[in-house]
Amino acid sequence: MATRHLAPPLLALCLLAGCGGSPGGQAELAAQSAESRQPATLQAGDVRIDASVAPSASLSPAIAARYGVAPDRGSQLLLVGLRQGPAHAETSLQARVGVRARDLRGVWQDVAMREVRSDGFIDYVGTVRVAPPDTLAFEVTVHRPGVAAPDILRFSRDVFAR
């Protein structure tokens, strides 16, 4: 566990994707796209579980390399982190993270998550296949050591065509 003095890597994902489309609809698309990239959060006692989703095709080369993700228009990066402590002095926690995602057709897919250590922090990364436009409903199950019942974070995100 390390002390962090910068914003968590999850927040970096919120600023990664650009918007396209017609100039008249660009502001509306930007607002919808920014809203869809806001982290989902679950507070479990003194532990915060954050989950962010971003189009893998719009990741910067540095972020893609950090998380071992190839840019792909048909996939979304899912990043899950567990943090404990006050903002700007938080530590990351290890856990076993399982994720399922459901599209608008009702089709579930299991998301293979892997641990990534970077800058003294631990995050869990996976990619979800999707054909935009769609809405993905996520179920993130977090098993923390020493805690009997898992924490479950449920949220949905709209996925827009680029």
C-alpha positions as CSV (number, residue, x, y, z in Angstrom):
1,M,0.0,0.0,0.0
2,A,1.3,3.4,-0.9
3,T,0.2,7.0,-0.2
4,R,-1.1,8.8,-3.2
5,H,-0.8,12.6,-3.6
6,L,-2.3,12.7,-7.1
7,A,-5.8,12.0,-8.4
8,P,-6.4,8.2,-8.7
9,P,-5.9,6.8,-12.2
10,L,-9.6,6.3,-12.4
11,L,-10.2,10.0,-12.7
12,A,-7.7,10.2,-15.6
13,L,-10.1,8.1,-17.7
14,C,-12.8,10.7,-17.4
15,L,-10.8,13.1,-19.5
16,L,-9.6,10.8,-22.3
17,A,-12.2,10.6,-25.0
18,G,-13.0,13.3,-27.6
19,C,-16.3,13.9,-29.3
20,G,-17.2,13.8,-33.0
21,G,-20.3,14.5,-35.0
22,S,-21.9,17.6,-36.3
23,P,-20.9,21.0,-34.8
24,G,-24.5,21.6,-33.6
25,G,-24.7,18.4,-31.7
26,Q,-21.1,18.3,-30.5
27,A,-21.8,20.0,-27.2
28,E,-24.6,17.6,-26.4
29,L,-22.5,14.6,-27.3
30,A,-19.7,15.9,-25.2
31,A,-22.0,16.3,-22.2
32,Q,-23.4,12.8,-22.7
33,S,-20.0,11.3,-23.2
34,A,-18.5,13.0,-20.1
35,E,-21.4,11.9,-18.0
36,S,-21.0,8.3,-19.2
37,R,-17.3,8.3,-18.1
38,Q,-17.9,9.5,-14.5
39,P,-16.7,6.9,-12.0
40,A,-19.3,4.8,-10.2
41,T,-18.6,4.6,-6.5
42,L,-19.5,2.4,-3.6
43,Q,-18.6,3.3,-0.1
44,A,-18.1,0.2,2.1
45,G,-17.1,1.3,5.6
46,D,-13.8,3.2,5.2
47,V,-13.1,1.7,1.8
48,R,-14.2,3.3,-1.5
49,I,-14.7,1.2,-4.6
50,D,-14.5,3.1,-7.9
51,A,-15.2,1.8,-11.3
52,S,-14.6,3.8,-14.6
53,V,-15.4,2.9,-18.2
54,A,-13.8,4.5,-21.3
55,P,-13.6,3.6,-25.0
56,S,-10.3,1.8,-25.5
57,A,-9.9,3.4,-28.9
58,S,-9.7,6.8,-27.3
59,L,-7.0,6.0,-24.7
60,S,-3.7,7.8,-25.0
61,P,-0.8,5.5,-25.9
62,A,0.6,6.0,-22.4
63,I,-2.6,4.9,-20.7
64,A,-3.1,2.0,-23.1
65,A,0.4,0.8,-22.4
66,R,0.0,1.3,-18.6
67,Y,-3.0,-0.9,-18.5
68,G,-2.0,-3.3,-21.3
69,V,-5.0,-2.5,-23.5
70,A,-5.0,-2.4,-27.3
71,P,-7.1,0.5,-28.8
72,D,-10.2,-1.1,-30.3
73,R,-13.4,0.6,-31.4
74,G,-15.4,-2.4,-30.3
75,S,-14.3,-2.4,-26.7
76,Q,-14.5,-0.4,-23.5
77,L,-11.8,-0.3,-20.8
78,L,-13.1,-1.0,-17.3
79,L,-11.0,0.1,-14.4
80,V,-11.8,-0.8,-10.8
81,G,-9.9,0.4,-7.8
82,L,-10.2,0.1,-4.0
83,R,-9.0,3.1,-2.0
84,Q,-8.8,3.7,1.8
85,G,-8.1,6.9,3.6
86,P,-8.6,10.6,2.9
87,A,-8.4,12.1,-0.6
88,H,-4.8,12.8,-1.7
89,A,-3.4,10.5,1.0
90,E,-5.3,7.3,0.2
91,T,-3.9,3.8,-0.2
92,S,-5.0,1.1,-2.5
93,L,-6.2,-2.3,-1.4
94,Q,-5.9,-5.8,-2.9
95,A,-9.0,-7.8,-3.6
96,R,-10.5,-10.4,-5.8
97,V,-12.6,-8.6,-8.4
98,G,-15.2,-10.2,-10.6
99,V,-17.3,-8.4,-13.2
100,R,-20.2,-9.2,-15.5
101,A,-21.7,-6.8,-18.0
102,R,-25.1,-6.9,-19.8
103,D,-26.0,-5.1,-23.0
104,L,-29.4,-3.9,-24.0
105,R,-30.3,-7.2,-25.7
106,G,-29.9,-8.8,-22.2
107,V,-26.7,-10.7,-23.2
108,W,-24.3,-11.1,-20.2
109,Q,-20.5,-11.3,-20.7
110,D,-18.0,-12.2,-18.0
111,V,-15.2,-9.6,-17.9
112,A,-11.7,-11.0,-17.3
113,M,-10.1,-8.7,-14.8
114,R,-6.4,-8.6,-14.1
115,E,-4.4,-6.7,-11.4
116,V,-2.2,-3.9,-12.6
117,R,0.3,-2.2,-10.3
118,S,1.4,1.3,-11.3
119,D,2.9,4.3,-9.4
120,G,2.5,2.3,-6.1
121,F,-1.2,1.6,-6.7
122,I,-3.2,-1.5,-7.5
123,D,-6.1,-1.4,-10.0
124,Y,-8.1,-4.1,-11.7
125,V,-8.5,-3.8,-15.5
126,G,-10.6,-5.6,-18.1
127,T,-12.2,-4.9,-21.5
128,V,-15.8,-5.3,-22.5
129,R,-16.9,-6.0,-26.1
130,V,-19.7,-3.7,-27.2
131,A,-21.2,-2.4,-30.5
132,P,-22.3,1.2,-29.9
133,P,-24.7,2.7,-29.4
134,D,-25.6,0.6,-26.4
135,T,-26.0,0.7,-22.7
136,L,-24.0,-1.6,-20.5
137,A,-25.1,-2.7,-17.0
138,F,-22.2,-3.7,-14.8
139,E,-22.1,-5.9,-11.8
140,V,-18.8,-5.6,-10.0
141,T,-18.2,-8.1,-7.1
142,V,-15.3,-7.3,-4.8
143,H,-14.0,-9.9,-2.3
144,R,-11.8,-8.2,0.3
145,P,-9.5,-10.3,2.5
146,G,-10.9,-10.7,6.0
147,V,-14.4,-9.5,4.9
148,A,-17.0,-12.3,4.9
149,A,-19.6,-10.9,2.4
150,P,-18.5,-9.4,-1.0
151,D,-19.2,-5.8,-1.9
152,I,-21.3,-5.4,-5.0
153,L,-21.3,-2.3,-7.1
154,R,-24.0,-2.1,-9.8
155,F,-24.1,0.7,-12.4
156,S,-24.8,1.3,-16.1
157,R,-23.1,3.4,-18.7
158,D,-24.2,4.5,-22.2
159,V,-21.7,3.7,-24.9
160,F,-21.7,6.1,-27.9
161,A,-20.4,5.6,-31.4
162,R,-17.1,7.4,-32.1
